């Protein structure tokens, strides 16, 4: 999706001269001092504390009027009063319209993550199904991220399982390939997908270009919600094939119709009167919130996702839902309709902002009856149940974290535990992995991988690898947040290993001046049985937990998770190394040129030995590119 251009904002002097506003002033008096610098323009304001940390980002139709409200000490909720009392500075940016202010406000909230704003914490991109327009026999595949390639995109799908389920249906019904272009070009006989009737084998010419194009067209009609028309067409083709005594083709068409019928039966819950919409339902309880989003595209339910925005006890549903919508659609294409469970504060303004982002009309609806209302009721029930599960899990997690603090004599219950492990095979493709756990469970957005770079480390030296990983981690933390105020500093380190690893890590922590952070090494017991782990701490004897202690199971889960993450990262690196060729290092040689060269010469080694005239003979390789290739290999040789 095309990124929304930043509004043409005109900055207004935000920080008054020292003669006008005394530095020590904070709170209402400090806010009052900005009124003489403002007019009635629309815009965005930021409230900052004494250390220049952003407390709140807001938008206003009239900046002077909005700020004057903050200058008045009466009529505010407890949250707003606390925010005002911490305000030491304000910054302002005027915009041409209030819609631009709304878009800019949500963009800044996502970037700055202010303390007092409603904040959408999980904002991963959604997967789409992509059908390329740049191949004679395009595959149908999952796509996530920027839509840069030429072709058609269908989505969004709420989860990888939703995409995979739909791709599975497409393969059964339309027999489209899902292999990579390199695999496709290298096939000499049909693969297993053809044998189990999930591909038409275009790689070996078992389907013509025109027939495959028709299959692709039918699949796209299915993704557009026109599966009934597809079924009618297939039935007509089957009848014609039978009349022409083409019984094998008729049988194949019959199988496709049967598969399509099964798909339609499974989709019986899909709405008939809603072609394209997002169903957004909010449930709030105990100062927490869950938003369920159901994606309806082409009259089909393409899955749902739950979100848990950061709210407070004095946040209203209207304020929470409006903040969620602004941040959720900041980098996503809005559908034709956004159907809500609650009204929002500025419905008309949000409608205009979403329409501007989509570059077409978007409706924001709060239905009271009918099919749309039933969809909202269903989404609201899911939101309520999801929040109940989340609150239960959070309570259990809090007990486990308190148990960890008690088991290891920590000064306070940890809010962020970082767990480290290494993975390698005889020192090759070595990587370090870090996972993070907190009050809400594993925080996967905070996971980090470390490619071991130190060539002086002896292959297989786990101590040396762990030292490098922790050195890089603390060096970055000290650079980015030396005051430890951002919440990214760990309250506890768990290291996979015994006394040796603990000693190696302690050296690094002492070197960087962070020896106050508690650290525990987790090692298998004498007989290396799962459940008999020993825990090592600096200056203390090894200890163990009861075999059935919930804290022990919790630590095992964290250790297993870091094992999984580190091993997965190592395998990905090793797989990439296996498929790498010297051509990857040649400037200007991308995937297409690499395929052309390998198809022409058979191997990267043959390319490196080729003469200049031979290189120029390869289709897609210009004279200048041929000279670059020739010079690259001869200079290296």
C-alpha positions as CSV (number, residue, x, y, z in Angstrom):
1,X,0.0,0.0,0.0
2,X,1.3,3.5,-0.8
3,X,2.5,5.2,2.3
4,X,0.5,8.3,3.3
5,X,2.5,11.4,2.6
6,X,3.2,13.6,5.7
7,X,0.9,16.6,5.9
8,X,2.4,19.9,4.9
9,X,2.6,21.2,8.5
10,X,3.7,24.6,9.5
11,X,5.7,24.5,12.8
12,X,4.7,26.9,15.5
13,X,7.2,28.0,18.2
14,X,6.8,25.3,20.8
15,X,9.3,26.3,23.5
16,X,9.0,29.8,24.9
17,X,11.9,31.9,25.7
18,X,13.3,31.6,29.2
19,X,12.2,35.1,29.9
20,X,8.6,34.2,29.2
21,X,8.3,30.8,30.9
22,X,10.4,29.9,33.9
23,X,12.2,26.6,33.5
24,X,11.1,25.2,36.9
25,X,7.4,25.5,36.1
26,X,5.5,22.3,35.5
27,X,1.8,21.4,35.3
28,X,-1.1,23.8,34.8
29,X,1.1,26.9,35.1
30,X,3.5,25.6,32.5
31,X,0.7,24.9,30.1
32,X,-0.8,28.3,30.7
33,X,2.4,29.9,29.5
34,X,2.0,28.5,25.9
35,X,-1.4,30.1,25.3
36,X,0.0,33.4,24.0
37,X,1.9,31.5,21.3
38,X,-1.2,29.8,19.8
39,X,-4.1,30.6,17.6
40,X,-7.2,28.7,16.5
41,X,-5.5,26.6,13.9
42,X,-6.0,22.8,13.8
43,X,-2.9,20.7,14.6
44,X,-1.1,18.3,16.9
45,X,0.4,18.9,20.3
46,X,2.9,16.9,22.4
47,X,3.3,17.1,26.1
48,X,6.7,16.3,27.5
49,X,8.1,15.7,31.0
50,X,11.2,17.3,32.5
51,X,13.5,14.7,30.7
52,X,11.9,15.5,27.3
53,X,10.0,12.1,27.2
54,X,6.7,12.4,25.4
55,X,3.8,11.9,27.8
56,X,0.9,12.4,25.4
57,X,0.2,13.2,21.7
58,X,-3.2,14.8,20.8
59,X,-4.9,16.5,17.9
60,X,-7.2,19.5,18.1
61,X,-9.6,21.4,15.8
62,X,-8.5,24.6,17.7
63,X,-5.1,24.3,19.4
64,X,-5.5,27.4,21.6
65,X,-8.9,26.2,22.8
66,X,-7.6,22.7,23.5
67,X,-4.5,23.9,25.4
68,X,-6.6,26.3,27.5
69,X,-8.6,23.3,28.7
70,X,-5.4,21.8,30.1
71,X,-4.5,25.1,31.7
72,X,-7.7,24.9,33.7
73,X,-7.1,22.7,36.8
74,X,-10.8,21.6,37.1
75,X,-12.9,19.0,35.3
76,X,-10.2,16.4,34.4
77,X,-10.0,12.7,35.1
78,X,-7.2,11.4,37.4
79,X,-5.2,10.2,34.4
80,X,-5.3,13.6,32.7
81,X,-4.4,15.4,36.0
82,X,-1.4,13.1,36.5
83,X,-0.3,13.9,32.9
84,X,-0.7,17.6,33.3
85,X,1.3,17.6,36.6
86,X,4.2,15.9,34.8
87,X,4.2,18.3,31.8
88,X,7.3,20.5,31.7
89,X,7.2,21.3,27.9
90,X,4.8,21.3,25.0
91,X,5.4,21.1,21.3
92,X,3.0,22.1,18.5
93,X,2.5,21.5,14.8
94,X,-0.3,23.1,12.8
95,X,-2.0,21.4,9.9
96,X,-4.3,22.6,7.1
97,X,-7.2,20.5,8.3
98,X,-8.4,18.5,11.3
99,X,-8.2,15.3,9.2
100,X,-4.5,15.9,8.6
101,X,-4.1,16.4,12.3
102,X,-5.8,13.1,13.1
103,X,-3.6,11.2,10.6
104,X,-0.4,12.9,12.0
105,X,-1.5,12.3,15.6
106,X,-1.9,8.5,15.1
107,X,1.4,8.3,13.2
108,X,3.2,10.0,16.1
109,X,1.5,7.9,18.7
110,X,2.8,4.7,16.9
111,X,6.3,6.2,16.6
112,X,6.7,7.7,20.1
113,X,4.5,5.4,22.2
114,X,3.5,8.0,24.8
115,X,2.8,7.0,28.3
116,X,-0.8,8.4,28.5
117,X,-2.1,7.6,25.1
118,X,-4.2,4.5,24.2
119,X,-1.6,2.4,22.5
120,X,-2.0,-0.5,20.0
121,X,0.9,-2.8,21.0
122,X,0.6,-5.5,18.4
123,X,0.7,-4.2,14.9
124,X,2.1,-6.8,12.7
125,X,1.4,-6.9,9.0
126,X,-1.2,-9.3,7.7
127,X,-0.7,-11.9,5.0
128,X,-2.2,-11.8,1.5
129,X,-2.5,-14.2,-1.3
130,X,-0.5,-13.1,-4.4
131,X,-0.9,-14.1,-8.0
132,X,1.9,-12.8,-10.1
133,X,1.4,-11.0,-13.5
134,X,5.0,-11.5,-14.5
135,X,5.1,-15.3,-15.3
136,X,3.4,-17.4,-17.9
137,X,2.6,-20.0,-15.3
138,X,2.2,-17.9,-12.1
139,X,2.1,-19.6,-8.7
140,X,-0.4,-18.8,-6.0
141,X,1.4,-18.1,-2.8
142,X,1.4,-16.3,0.5
143,X,2.7,-12.8,0.6
144,X,3.5,-10.5,3.6
145,X,5.0,-7.0,3.5
146,X,5.3,-4.4,0.8
147,X,3.3,-5.0,-2.3
148,X,6.1,-4.2,-4.8
149,X,5.7,-7.0,-7.3
150,X,3.3,-6.7,-10.3
151,X,0.2,-8.8,-9.9
152,X,-3.0,-9.2,-7.8
153,X,-3.1,-9.3,-4.1
154,X,-6.0,-10.7,-2.1
155,X,-6.4,-10.1,1.6
156,X,-5.8,-9.3,4.3
157,X,-6.0,-12.7,6.1
158,X,-6.0,-12.6,9.9
159,X,-3.5,-15.4,10.4
160,X,-1.1,-17.7,8.6
161,X,-3.5,-20.6,9.2
162,X,-6.3,-18.6,7.4
163,X,-4.0,-18.1,4.4
164,X,-2.8,-21.7,4.4
165,X,-6.3,-23.0,4.5
166,X,-7.4,-20.9,1.5
167,X,-4.3,-21.9,-0.4
168,X,-5.0,-25.5,0.3
169,X,-8.5,-25.0,-1.1
170,X,-7.1,-23.3,-4.2
171,X,-4.7,-26.1,-4.9
172,X,-7.4,-28.8,-4.6
173,X,-9.9,-26.9,-6.9
174,X,-7.7,-25.1,-9.4
175,X,-4.5,-27.2,-9.5
176,X,-2.2,-24.2,-9.4
177,X,1.5,-24.6,-8.6
178,X,3.0,-23.3,-5.3
179,X,6.7,-24.0,-6.0
180,X,9.4,-21.4,-6.5
181,X,10.4,-20.2,-9.9
182,X,13.8,-22.0,-9.5
183,X,12.2,-25.3,-8.7
184,X,9.7,-24.8,-11.5
185,X,12.4,-24.2,-14.1
186,X,14.5,-27.2,-12.9
187,X,11.8,-29.9,-13.0
188,X,12.1,-32.7,-15.6
189,X,9.1,-34.7,-14.4
190,X,6.0,-34.1,-12.3
191,X,6.3,-33.8,-8.6
192,X,4.2,-35.3,-5.8
193,X,1.7,-32.4,-5.9
194,X,0.7,-33.6,-9.4
195,X,0.4,-37.2,-8.3
196,X,-2.0,-36.3,-5.5
197,X,-4.1,-34.0,-7.8
198,X,-3.1,-30.7,-6.3
199,X,-1.2,-29.3,-9.3
200,X,-1.6,-29.4,-13.1
201,X,2.2,-29.8,-13.7
202,X,2.8,-26.8,-15.9
203,X,6.6,-27.3,-15.2
204,X,6.7,-30.3,-17.6
205,X,4.1,-29.1,-20.1
206,X,1.1,-31.2,-19.0
207,X,-1.1,-28.1,-19.2
208,X,-1.0,-25.5,-21.9
209,X,-0.4,-21.8,-21.2
210,X,-4.0,-20.9,-22.2
211,X,-5.5,-23.6,-20.0
212,X,-3.3,-22.7,-17.0
213,X,-4.3,-19.0,-17.5
214,X,-8.0,-20.1,-17.3
215,X,-7.2,-22.0,-14.1
216,X,-5.7,-18.8,-12.7
217,X,-8.7,-16.8,-13.8
218,X,-11.1,-19.2,-12.1
219,X,-9.0,-19.0,-8.9
220,X,-9.1,-15.2,-8.9
221,X,-12.9,-15.3,-9.4
222,X,-13.1,-17.6,-6.4
223,X,-11.0,-15.1,-4.3
224,X,-13.4,-12.4,-5.5
225,X,-16.4,-14.3,-4.1
226,X,-17.7,-15.6,-7.5
227,X,-17.3,-19.3,-6.7
228,X,-20.9,-20.1,-7.8
229,X,-20.2,-18.8,-11.3
230,X,-17.0,-20.9,-11.4
231,X,-19.0,-24.0,-10.4
232,X,-21.5,-23.3,-13.2
233,X,-18.7,-22.9,-15.7
234,X,-17.0,-26.1,-14.6
235,X,-20.3,-28.0,-14.8
236,X,-20.8,-26.9,-18.4
237,X,-17.3,-27.9,-19.3
238,X,-17.8,-31.3,-17.7
239,X,-21.0,-31.9,-19.7
240,X,-19.3,-30.9,-22.9
241,X,-16.3,-33.2,-22.2
242,X,-18.7,-36.1,-21.6
243,X,-20.5,-35.5,-24.8
244,X,-17.2,-35.5,-26.7
245,X,-16.3,-38.8,-25.0
246,X,-13.4,-37.1,-23.2
247,X,-14.1,-39.1,-20.0
248,X,-10.7,-38.5,-18.4
249,X,-11.2,-34.7,-18.6
250,X,-14.8,-35.0,-17.5
251,X,-13.7,-37.0,-14.4
252,X,-11.1,-34.3,-13.6
253,X,-13.7,-31.6,-13.8
254,X,-16.0,-33.6,-11.7
255,X,-13.3,-33.9,-9.0
256,X,-12.8,-30.1,-9.1
257,X,-16.5,-29.4,-8.8
258,X,-16.7,-31.8,-5.8
259,X,-13.8,-30.0,-4.1
260,X,-15.4,-26.6,-4.7
261,X,-18.7,-27.8,-3.3
262,X,-17.0,-29.0,-0.1
263,X,-15.3,-25.5,0.2
264,X,-18.7,-23.8,-0.2
265,X,-20.2,-26.0,2.5
266,X,-17.4,-25.1,4.9
267,X,-18.1,-21.5,4.2
268,X,-21.7,-21.6,5.2
269,X,-21.2,-19.1,8.0
270,X,-20.0,-16.4,5.6
271,X,-22.2,-13.2,5.3
272,X,-24.3,-12.8,2.3
273,X,-25.0,-9.1,2.5
274,X,-21.5,-7.9,3.5
275,X,-19.0,-8.1,0.6
276,X,-16.0,-6.2,2.0
277,X,-15.7,-5.0,5.6
278,X,-13.8,-5.2,8.8
279,X,-15.9,-6.0,11.9
280,X,-14.3,-4.3,14.9
281,X,-15.6,-5.1,18.3
282,X,-14.3,-3.8,21.7
283,X,-14.7,-5.2,25.2
284,X,-13.3,-3.4,28.2
285,X,-13.0,-4.7,31.8
286,X,-10.9,-3.9,34.8
287,X,-8.8,-1.3,33.0
288,X,-8.0,-3.7,30.2
289,X,-9.4,-4.0,26.6
290,X,-9.6,-6.5,23.8
291,X,-10.5,-5.6,20.2
292,X,-11.5,-8.3,17.8
293,X,-11.2,-7.7,14.1
294,X,-13.0,-10.0,11.6
295,X,-11.9,-9.6,8.0
296,X,-14.7,-10.0,5.5
297,X,-13.6,-10.0,1.8
298,X,-15.6,-11.2,-1.2
299,X,-18.4,-12.3,1.1
300,X,-16.0,-14.6,2.8
301,X,-14.7,-14.6,6.4
302,X,-11.0,-14.5,6.1
303,X,-10.3,-14.9,9.8
304,X,-10.1,-12.8,12.9
305,X,-7.4,-11.4,15.1
306,X,-7.5,-10.1,18.7
307,X,-5.6,-7.0,19.9
308,X,-5.0,-5.8,23.4
309,X,-4.5,-2.0,23.3
310,X,-3.0,-0.3,26.4
311,X,-5.9,1.6,28.1
312,X,-6.7,2.7,31.6
313,X,-9.7,2.7,34.0
314,X,-10.8,6.2,33.0
315,X,-10.6,5.6,29.2
316,X,-14.1,5.5,27.6
317,X,-15.0,2.9,24.9
318,X,-15.4,5.7,22.3
319,X,-11.9,7.1,23.0
320,X,-10.3,3.6,23.0
321,X,-12.0,2.5,19.8
322,X,-11.2,5.7,18.0
323,X,-7.5,5.5,19.0
324,X,-7.4,1.9,17.9
325,X,-8.8,2.6,14.5
326,X,-6.4,5.5,13.8
327,X,-3.4,3.4,14.7
328,X,-4.6,0.1,13.1
329,X,-5.3,1.7,9.7
330,X,-2.1,3.9,9.7
331,X,-0.3,1.4,7.5
332,X,-3.2,-0.7,6.2
333,X,-5.7,-0.3,3.4
334,X,-9.2,0.3,4.9
335,X,-12.0,-1.8,3.4
336,X,-15.2,-0.3,1.9
337,X,-17.0,-0.7,5.3
338,X,-15.7,-0.6,8.9
339,X,-18.4,-1.9,11.2
340,X,-18.1,-1.1,14.9
341,X,-19.5,-2.3,18.1
342,X,-19.4,1.2,19.7
343,X,-19.7,4.7,18.5
344,X,-16.5,6.8,18.4
345,X,-15.7,10.3,19.4
346,X,-15.3,11.8,15.9
347,X,-17.1,9.4,13.5
348,X,-17.3,11.9,10.6
349,X,-13.6,12.9,11.0
350,X,-12.5,9.2,11.1
351,X,-14.6,8.4,8.0
352,X,-12.9,11.3,6.1
353,X,-9.5,10.2,7.3
354,X,-10.0,6.5,6.3
355,X,-11.5,7.6,2.9
356,X,-8.5,9.8,2.3
357,X,-6.1,6.9,3.1
358,X,-8.1,4.4,0.9
359,X,-8.5,7.0,-1.9
360,X,-12.2,6.1,-2.1
361,X,-15.3,6.2,0.0
362,X,-15.1,4.3,3.3
363,X,-18.2,3.9,5.5
364,X,-18.0,3.7,9.3
365,X,-21.1,1.9,10.6
366,X,-22.6,1.1,14.0
367,X,-25.4,-1.3,13.1
368,X,-28.5,-1.8,15.4
369,X,-30.2,-4.7,13.6
370,X,-29.8,-7.1,10.7
371,X,-26.9,-9.2,9.5
372,X,-24.3,-6.6,10.2
373,X,-25.5,-6.3,13.8
374,X,-25.3,-10.1,14.2
375,X,-21.7,-10.0,12.9
376,X,-20.9,-7.4,15.6
377,X,-22.5,-9.4,18.3
378,X,-20.4,-12.4,17.4
379,X,-17.2,-10.4,17.3
380,X,-18.1,-8.8,20.7
381,X,-18.6,-12.2,22.2
382,X,-15.2,-13.3,20.9
383,X,-13.7,-10.1,22.3
384,X,-15.2,-10.7,25.8
385,X,-14.1,-14.3,25.9
386,X,-10.6,-13.5,24.6
387,X,-10.1,-10.8,27.3
388,X,-11.3,-13.2,30.0
389,X,-8.7,-15.7,28.9
390,X,-6.0,-13.0,28.6
391,X,-6.7,-11.7,32.1
392,X,-6.6,-15.3,33.5
393,X,-3.3,-16.0,31.8
394,X,-1.9,-12.7,32.9
395,X,-2.8,-13.5,36.6
396,X,-1.2,-16.9,36.3
397,X,1.9,-15.4,34.7
398,X,2.1,-12.8,37.5
399,X,2.1,-15.6,40.0
400,X,4.9,-17.4,38.2
401,X,7.0,-14.2,38.0
402,X,6.5,-13.7,41.7
403,X,7.6,-17.3,42.2
404,X,10.7,-16.7,40.2
405,X,11.5,-13.7,42.4
406,X,11.1,-15.8,45.5
407,X,13.1,-18.7,44.2
408,X,16.1,-16.7,43.3
409,X,15.9,-14.0,46.1
410,X,15.3,-11.1,43.6
411,X,14.7,-7.7,45.0
412,X,11.4,-7.3,43.1
413,X,9.1,-9.3,40.8
414,X,10.7,-9.2,37.3
415,X,8.8,-7.5,34.5
416,X,11.3,-8.5,31.8
417,X,13.2,-11.7,31.7
418,X,15.8,-12.2,28.9
419,X,16.9,-15.8,28.1
420,X,19.9,-16.6,26.0
421,X,21.2,-19.6,24.1
422,X,23.6,-20.4,21.2
423,X,23.2,-22.8,18.3
424,X,25.9,-24.1,15.9
425,X,27.3,-27.3,14.4
426,X,31.0,-27.7,15.2
427,X,31.2,-23.9,15.4
428,X,29.8,-23.3,11.8
429,X,26.9,-20.9,11.2
430,X,26.9,-20.0,14.8
431,X,24.1,-17.8,16.1
432,X,23.0,-16.5,19.5
433,X,19.3,-16.2,20.4
434,X,17.5,-14.0,22.9
435,X,13.9,-14.4,23.9
436,X,11.9,-12.2,26.3
437,X,9.2,-13.0,28.8
438,X,7.1,-10.7,30.9
439,X,3.7,-10.3,32.6
440,X,1.9,-11.1,29.4
441,X,4.0,-14.1,28.4
442,X,6.5,-14.3,25.6
443,X,7.1,-11.0,23.9
444,X,8.0,-12.2,20.4
445,X,8.5,-8.7,19.0
446,X,11.4,-8.3,21.3
447,X,13.2,-11.5,20.3
448,X,16.7,-11.0,18.8
449,X,19.2,-13.0,16.9
450,X,23.0,-12.5,17.0
451,X,25.2,-13.8,14.1
452,X,28.5,-14.6,15.8
453,X,31.0,-12.3,14.1
454,X,34.3,-12.8,16.1
455,X,36.6,-14.8,13.9
456,X,39.0,-15.3,16.9
457,X,36.5,-17.5,18.7
458,X,37.5,-21.1,18.6
459,X,34.8,-23.1,16.8
460,X,32.4,-24.6,19.3
461,X,33.5,-22.2,22.1
462,X,30.1,-21.6,23.8
463,X,31.7,-19.4,26.5
464,X,33.2,-17.1,23.8
465,X,29.9,-17.0,21.9
466,X,27.9,-16.1,24.9
467,X,30.4,-13.3,25.8
468,X,30.0,-11.8,22.3
469,X,26.2,-11.9,22.5
470,X,26.0,-10.3,25.9
471,X,28.7,-7.7,25.0
472,X,26.7,-6.6,22.0
473,X,23.5,-6.6,23.9
474,X,24.7,-4.4,26.8
475,X,26.7,-2.1,24.6
476,X,23.5,-1.4,22.6
477,X,21.4,-0.9,25.8
478,X,24.0,1.5,27.3
479,X,24.0,3.5,24.0
480,X,20.3,3.7,23.5
481,X,19.0,3.9,27.1
482,X,21.8,4.6,29.6
483,X,19.3,5.8,32.2
484,X,17.3,2.5,32.0
485,X,14.0,4.3,31.6
486,X,12.6,2.7,28.4
487,X,11.6,-0.7,29.8
488,X,14.0,-2.5,27.6
489,X,16.5,-3.4,30.3
490,X,16.1,-6.9,31.8
491,X,15.3,-7.5,35.4
492,X,16.7,-11.0,35.2
493,X,19.0,-12.9,32.8
494,X,18.6,-16.6,32.3
495,X,21.6,-18.3,30.6
496,X,21.5,-21.8,29.2
497,X,24.6,-23.3,31.0
498,X,26.3,-24.0,34.2
499,X,29.0,-22.3,36.3
500,X,31.3,-21.7,33.3
501,X,28.7,-19.8,31.4
502,X,27.7,-17.8,34.5
503,X,31.3,-16.8,35.1
504,X,31.9,-15.8,31.5
505,X,28.7,-13.7,31.5
506,X,29.5,-12.1,34.9
507,X,32.8,-10.9,33.5
508,X,31.0,-9.0,30.7
509,X,28.4,-7.6,33.0
510,X,31.2,-6.3,35.4
511,X,33.1,-4.8,32.4
512,X,30.0,-2.8,31.3
513,X,29.0,-1.8,34.8
514,X,25.7,-3.7,34.8
515,X,26.6,-6.2,37.5
516,X,23.5,-5.2,39.5
517,X,21.2,-7.2,37.1
518,X,20.4,-10.6,38.5
519,X,21.6,-13.5,36.4
520,X,21.0,-17.3,36.7
521,X,22.5,-20.2,34.7
522,X,20.2,-23.1,34.0
523,X,22.0,-26.4,33.6
524,X,20.8,-30.0,33.4
525,X,21.5,-32.1,36.6
526,X,24.1,-34.8,36.9
527,X,22.1,-37.4,35.0
528,X,20.8,-34.7,32.6
529,X,17.2,-35.6,33.2
530,X,14.6,-33.0,32.2
531,X,13.2,-31.9,35.5
532,X,16.4,-32.1,37.5
533,X,17.9,-28.8,36.4
534,X,20.5,-27.0,38.6
535,X,20.6,-23.3,38.9
536,X,23.9,-21.4,39.2
537,X,24.4,-17.9,40.6
538,X,27.6,-16.0,41.2
539,X,28.9,-16.6,44.7
540,X,26.3,-19.1,45.7
541,X,26.1,-22.8,45.7
542,X,24.0,-24.5,42.9
543,X,20.4,-25.0,43.8
544,X,17.4,-27.0,42.5
545,X,13.6,-26.6,42.6
546,X,11.0,-29.2,43.6
547,X,10.3,-31.6,40.8
548,X,6.6,-30.4,40.6
549,X,7.2,-26.7,41.2
550,X,5.3,-24.6,38.7
551,X,8.3,-22.2,38.7
552,X,10.5,-25.0,37.4
553,X,8.0,-25.8,34.6
554,X,7.9,-22.0,33.8
555,X,11.7,-21.9,33.5
556,X,11.8,-25.0,31.4
557,X,9.3,-23.5,29.0
558,X,11.4,-20.4,28.7
559,X,14.5,-22.5,28.1
560,X,12.7,-24.6,25.5
561,X,11.5,-21.5,23.7
562,X,15.0,-20.0,23.5
563,X,16.3,-23.4,22.2
564,X,13.6,-23.4,19.6
565,X,14.3,-19.8,18.5
566,X,18.1,-20.3,18.4
567,X,18.0,-23.6,16.5
568,X,15.5,-22.2,14.0
569,X,17.7,-19.2,13.4
570,X,20.7,-21.4,13.0
571,X,18.9,-23.7,10.5
572,X,17.7,-20.7,8.5
573,X,21.3,-19.4,8.3
574,X,22.7,-22.8,7.4
575,X,20.0,-23.3,4.7
576,X,20.9,-19.9,3.2
577,X,24.6,-20.8,3.2
578,X,23.9,-24.1,1.4
579,X,22.0,-22.3,-1.4
580,X,24.5,-19.4,-1.7
581,X,26.8,-19.1,-4.7
582,X,29.6,-16.7,-5.7
583,X,27.0,-15.0,-7.9
584,X,25.3,-13.6,-4.8
585,X,28.3,-11.3,-4.3
586,X,28.4,-9.9,-7.9
587,X,27.0,-6.3,-8.0
588,X,23.9,-6.1,-10.1
589,X,23.2,-9.8,-10.3
590,X,19.7,-10.4,-8.9
591,X,17.5,-13.5,-8.9
592,X,16.5,-13.2,-12.5
593,X,20.1,-12.9,-13.8
594,X,21.3,-15.6,-11.5
595,X,18.7,-18.0,-12.9
596,X,19.6,-17.1,-16.4
597,X,23.3,-17.7,-15.8
598,X,22.8,-21.0,-14.0
599,X,20.4,-22.2,-16.7
600,X,23.0,-21.3,-19.4
601,X,26.2,-22.6,-17.8
602,X,24.8,-25.2,-15.4
603,X,26.8,-24.0,-12.3
604,X,28.4,-21.0,-10.7
605,X,31.8,-22.5,-11.2
606,X,31.2,-22.7,-15.0
607,X,30.1,-19.0,-14.9
608,X,33.4,-18.1,-13.2
609,X,35.4,-19.8,-15.9
610,X,33.4,-18.4,-18.9
611,X,34.9,-16.0,-21.3
612,X,33.6,-12.5,-22.0
613,X,32.0,-13.5,-25.3
614,X,30.2,-16.5,-23.7
615,X,28.8,-14.3,-20.9
616,X,27.5,-11.8,-23.5
617,X,25.6,-14.6,-25.2
618,X,23.4,-15.2,-22.1
619,X,19.9,-13.9,-22.5
620,X,19.3,-10.9,-20.2
621,X,23.1,-10.2,-19.7
622,X,24.2,-6.9,-21.3
623,X,27.7,-6.2,-22.4
624,X,28.3,-4.0,-19.4
625,X,27.0,-6.8,-17.0
626,X,29.1,-9.4,-18.8
627,X,32.2,-7.2,-18.2
628,X,31.3,-6.8,-14.5
629,X,31.0,-10.6,-14.2
630,X,34.2,-11.3,-16.0
631,X,36.1,-8.7,-14.0
632,X,34.7,-9.9,-10.7
633,X,35.8,-13.5,-11.1
634,X,39.2,-12.7,-12.6
635,X,40.0,-10.2,-10.0
636,X,39.1,-12.7,-7.3
637,X,41.1,-15.4,-9.0
